[in-house]
Amino acid sequence: MDTNPLTNPLANTDGDANGHRTERRLAVPDYTRCPSQPIDHLVAFLIGFAAGFAVTFIFYKIIPVSTASGIVFGAANIFMAAVNSIKSRRAKLRIQFFDLLESTAVAMRAGNPLLRALKSARDDLLLIYSKDSDIITELDIILGKFDNAMTLSEAFSDLAERSGLDDIASFATVYATIEGKSSRADEIIRETQQIISDKMEIEVEIDTLMTAARAEVNIMLLMPLVILGIIGYAGAGFMDSIYTTPTGRIVATGGLIIYITSFILARKFSNVKL
């Protein structure tokens, strides 16, 4: 592969403390892949296993069944944690893109063209984010593609497609429309930044309102387990038939199915898509 930063958009050069230029190889971020490390998957599995084992043991008090259930819940939690990790990475990229637009808008108000403003924004963002952060990597890719005769609109469109973020897609679409045809690029950037800012403020308000509702849901999901646990261990044999008779096992299975269904529905209804 070509390692010349002028012909390879995946290579970039940075200056070291002595002023020398050192090449930094870039990998195009894949926002559909989970960024979690093996240790994160292990932690997710252990959390899921513990929860699955505890819930099933409360309903059945059979260690092999509880262990098997814990393994299933642990594997499922790895998948859910991976999905949440992907969402979290995209959410961080969205905030970083907002910071990019803000810094770029400031540079353009000082009279810089967009390309020079992007380079200035990169220097500003390095004060906030590391060189390995997604936004710095994406900026290097965009600038590298421009050096290889690709338009900025195409570079932004590629970022929008890979990230799957509506805000970036909207900006890329609008900029592609006015690229080379209008001098309103600075206004477009400021307007896009303001739109993203307004959306973020609304999302924060909604999330604040939903915090109390999520807490109530968590309490309602926990209380049945606490009640069953207390009665099962301190009920003087009140629930022995649940754990020793075929009819009791059927009732326990029905209760477990209802509880799992309630858990899924409660999580779904309390997770508002913004």
C-alpha positions as CSV (number, residue, x, y, z in Angstrom):
1,M,0.0,0.0,0.0
2,D,1.2,3.5,-0.8
3,T,2.4,5.3,2.3
4,N,2.9,8.7,0.8
5,P,0.5,11.0,2.6
6,L,0.1,13.0,-0.6
7,T,-1.2,10.0,-2.5
8,N,-2.7,7.9,0.3
9,P,-5.7,9.4,2.2
10,L,-5.1,6.9,4.9
11,A,-1.7,8.3,5.8
12,N,-1.0,11.6,7.6
13,T,2.0,13.4,8.9
14,D,2.4,15.1,12.3
15,G,5.2,17.1,13.7
16,D,7.2,15.9,16.7
17,A,8.7,18.0,19.5
18,N,11.8,18.7,17.4
19,G,9.8,19.8,14.4
20,H,10.4,16.7,12.3
21,R,7.5,15.2,10.3
22,T,6.5,11.7,11.2
23,E,4.0,9.6,9.3
24,R,0.9,8.3,11.1
25,R,-1.0,5.5,9.4
26,L,-4.8,5.9,9.5
27,A,-7.4,3.2,9.5
28,V,-10.9,4.2,8.2
29,P,-13.2,3.9,11.2
30,D,-16.0,1.3,10.9
31,Y,-18.9,2.6,13.0
32,T,-20.9,-0.7,12.5
33,R,-18.3,-2.7,14.5
34,C,-18.1,-2.8,18.3
35,P,-15.2,-0.9,19.7
36,S,-15.2,-2.9,22.9
37,Q,-12.1,-4.9,24.0
38,P,-12.2,-8.6,25.0
39,I,-12.1,-7.5,28.7
40,D,-15.3,-5.5,28.1
41,H,-17.0,-8.5,26.6
42,L,-15.9,-10.6,29.6
43,V,-17.3,-8.0,32.1
44,A,-20.6,-7.9,30.1
45,F,-20.8,-11.7,30.2
46,L,-20.2,-11.8,34.0
47,I,-22.8,-9.1,34.7
48,G,-25.4,-11.0,32.5
49,F,-24.5,-14.3,34.0
50,A,-24.9,-13.0,37.6
51,A,-28.3,-11.4,36.8
52,G,-29.5,-14.5,34.9
53,F,-28.4,-16.9,37.6
54,A,-29.9,-14.8,40.4
55,V,-33.3,-14.4,38.7
56,T,-33.6,-18.0,37.7
57,F,-32.5,-19.3,41.1
58,I,-35.1,-17.2,42.8
59,F,-37.8,-18.8,40.7
60,Y,-36.5,-22.4,40.6
61,K,-33.7,-22.9,43.3
62,I,-32.0,-25.3,40.9
63,I,-28.3,-24.6,40.5
64,P,-27.8,-26.4,37.1
65,V,-30.8,-24.6,35.6
66,S,-29.7,-21.3,37.0
67,T,-26.2,-21.8,35.7
68,A,-27.5,-22.6,32.2
69,S,-29.8,-19.5,32.4
70,G,-26.8,-17.4,33.5
71,I,-24.8,-18.5,30.5
72,V,-27.6,-17.6,28.1
73,F,-28.2,-14.2,29.8
74,G,-24.4,-13.6,29.8
75,A,-24.1,-14.2,26.1
76,A,-27.2,-12.0,25.4
77,N,-25.7,-9.2,27.5
78,I,-22.5,-9.3,25.4
79,F,-24.6,-8.6,22.4
80,M,-26.6,-5.8,24.1
81,A,-23.4,-4.2,25.5
82,A,-21.9,-4.3,22.0
83,V,-24.9,-2.5,20.5
84,N,-24.8,0.1,23.3
85,S,-21.1,0.5,22.7
86,I,-21.7,1.3,19.0
87,K,-24.4,3.7,19.9
88,S,-22.2,5.4,22.4
89,R,-19.4,5.8,19.9
90,R,-21.7,7.4,17.4
91,A,-23.1,9.7,20.0
92,K,-19.5,10.8,20.9
93,L,-18.7,11.3,17.2
94,R,-21.8,13.5,16.9
95,I,-20.6,15.7,19.8
96,Q,-17.1,15.8,18.3
97,F,-18.6,16.8,14.9
98,F,-20.5,19.6,16.6
99,D,-17.2,20.9,18.1
100,L,-15.6,20.6,14.7
101,L,-18.3,22.8,13.1
102,E,-18.0,25.3,16.0
103,S,-14.3,25.6,15.6
104,T,-14.5,25.7,11.8
105,A,-17.2,28.5,12.0
106,V,-14.9,30.6,14.2
107,A,-12.0,30.2,11.7
108,M,-14.2,31.1,8.7
109,R,-15.5,34.2,10.5
110,A,-11.9,35.3,10.6
111,G,-11.8,35.1,6.8
112,N,-10.3,31.7,6.2
113,P,-11.7,29.5,3.4
114,L,-13.2,26.1,4.4
115,L,-10.1,24.0,3.8
116,R,-7.9,26.3,5.9
117,A,-10.6,26.5,8.5
118,L,-10.7,22.7,8.8
119,K,-7.0,22.6,9.3
120,S,-7.3,25.3,12.0
121,A,-10.1,23.4,13.6
122,R,-8.0,20.3,13.7
123,D,-5.3,22.1,15.7
124,D,-8.0,23.4,18.1
125,L,-9.6,19.9,18.5
126,L,-6.2,18.4,19.3
127,L,-6.4,20.5,22.5
128,I,-9.5,18.6,23.5
129,Y,-9.3,15.2,21.8
130,S,-6.4,12.8,21.3
131,K,-4.8,12.0,17.9
132,D,-6.6,8.7,17.9
133,S,-10.0,10.1,18.5
134,D,-12.6,9.5,15.8
135,I,-13.0,13.2,14.8
136,I,-9.3,13.7,14.4
137,T,-9.0,10.6,12.3
138,E,-11.9,11.6,10.2
139,L,-10.5,15.1,9.7
140,D,-7.2,13.6,8.5
141,I,-9.0,11.3,6.1
142,I,-11.1,14.2,4.7
143,L,-8.0,16.4,4.3
144,G,-6.1,13.5,2.7
145,K,-8.9,12.8,0.3
146,F,-8.9,16.5,-0.7
147,D,-5.2,16.3,-1.4
148,N,-6.0,13.4,-3.7
149,A,-8.4,15.5,-5.8
150,M,-11.6,14.5,-4.0
151,T,-14.0,17.2,-3.2
152,L,-14.9,18.1,0.4
153,S,-18.5,17.3,-0.3
154,E,-17.7,13.8,-1.3
155,A,-15.5,13.4,1.7
156,F,-18.2,14.6,4.0
157,S,-20.8,12.4,2.3
158,D,-18.5,9.4,2.9
159,L,-18.3,10.2,6.6
160,A,-22.0,10.6,6.7
161,E,-22.6,7.2,5.1
162,R,-20.1,5.4,7.3
163,S,-21.3,7.1,10.6
164,G,-25.0,6.8,9.9
165,L,-25.6,10.1,11.7
166,D,-28.4,12.3,10.3
167,D,-26.8,15.5,11.4
168,I,-23.6,14.8,9.3
169,A,-25.7,13.6,6.4
170,S,-27.8,16.8,6.4
171,F,-24.6,18.9,6.5
172,A,-23.0,16.9,3.7
173,T,-26.2,17.2,1.5
174,V,-26.5,20.9,2.0
175,Y,-22.8,21.5,1.5
176,A,-22.8,19.4,-1.7
177,T,-25.5,21.6,-3.1
178,I,-23.7,24.9,-2.5
179,E,-20.1,23.7,-3.1
180,G,-18.4,25.9,-5.7
181,K,-21.7,27.8,-6.3
182,S,-22.0,30.0,-3.3
183,S,-20.0,31.9,-0.7
184,R,-22.4,30.9,2.1
185,A,-20.4,28.0,3.3
186,D,-19.7,29.8,6.6
187,E,-23.4,30.5,7.1
188,I,-24.3,26.9,6.3
189,I,-21.8,25.7,8.9
190,R,-23.1,28.1,11.6
191,E,-26.7,27.1,10.8
192,T,-25.9,23.4,11.0
193,Q,-24.0,23.9,14.2
194,Q,-27.0,25.8,15.7
195,I,-29.4,23.1,14.6
196,I,-27.3,20.4,16.2
197,S,-27.0,22.5,19.4
198,D,-30.8,23.0,19.6
199,K,-31.4,19.2,19.1
200,M,-28.9,18.4,21.8
201,E,-30.6,20.8,24.3
202,I,-34.0,19.2,23.6
203,E,-32.5,15.7,24.0
204,V,-30.9,16.7,27.3
205,E,-34.3,18.0,28.5
206,I,-36.1,14.8,27.4
207,D,-33.4,12.6,29.0
208,T,-33.8,14.6,32.3
209,L,-37.5,14.0,32.3
210,M,-37.1,10.3,31.6
211,T,-34.6,9.8,34.4
212,A,-37.3,9.6,37.1
213,A,-39.4,7.3,34.9
214,R,-36.4,5.0,34.4
215,A,-35.7,4.9,38.1
216,E,-39.3,3.9,38.8
217,V,-39.1,1.2,36.2
218,N,-36.0,-0.2,37.8
219,I,-37.6,-0.3,41.2
220,M,-40.7,-2.0,39.8
221,L,-38.6,-4.6,38.1
222,L,-36.5,-5.2,41.3
223,M,-39.3,-5.4,43.8
224,P,-40.9,-8.7,42.6
225,L,-37.5,-10.4,43.0
226,V,-37.0,-8.9,46.4
227,I,-40.5,-10.1,47.6
228,L,-40.0,-13.6,46.2
229,G,-36.6,-13.8,47.7
230,I,-37.8,-12.7,51.2
231,I,-40.8,-15.0,51.1
232,G,-38.8,-17.9,49.8
233,Y,-36.1,-17.8,52.5
234,A,-38.1,-16.3,55.4
235,G,-41.6,-17.6,54.7
236,A,-41.4,-20.7,56.9
237,G,-42.1,-23.0,54.0
238,F,-44.9,-20.8,52.6
239,M,-43.6,-21.3,49.0
240,D,-42.2,-24.8,49.3
241,S,-44.8,-26.1,46.9
242,I,-43.5,-23.8,44.2
243,Y,-40.1,-25.5,44.3
244,T,-41.2,-29.1,45.0
245,T,-44.3,-29.9,43.0
246,P,-44.9,-30.1,39.2
247,T,-47.7,-27.6,39.4
248,G,-45.4,-25.2,41.3
249,R,-42.8,-25.5,38.7
250,I,-45.3,-24.6,36.0
251,V,-46.4,-21.6,38.0
252,A,-42.8,-20.6,38.5
253,T,-42.1,-20.9,34.8
254,G,-45.2,-18.8,34.0
255,G,-44.1,-16.2,36.4
256,L,-40.6,-16.1,35.0
257,I,-41.9,-15.7,31.5
258,I,-44.1,-12.8,32.6
259,Y,-41.2,-11.2,34.4
260,I,-38.9,-11.4,31.4
261,T,-41.6,-10.1,29.1
262,S,-42.3,-7.2,31.5
263,F,-38.5,-6.5,31.7
264,I,-38.2,-6.3,27.9
265,L,-41.3,-4.1,27.5
266,A,-40.3,-1.8,30.4
267,R,-36.9,-1.3,28.9
268,K,-38.3,-0.7,25.4
269,F,-40.9,1.9,26.6
270,S,-38.5,3.7,28.8
271,N,-35.8,4.0,26.1
272,V,-37.0,6.9,24.0
273,K,-35.3,7.2,20.7
274,L,-34.2,10.8,20.2
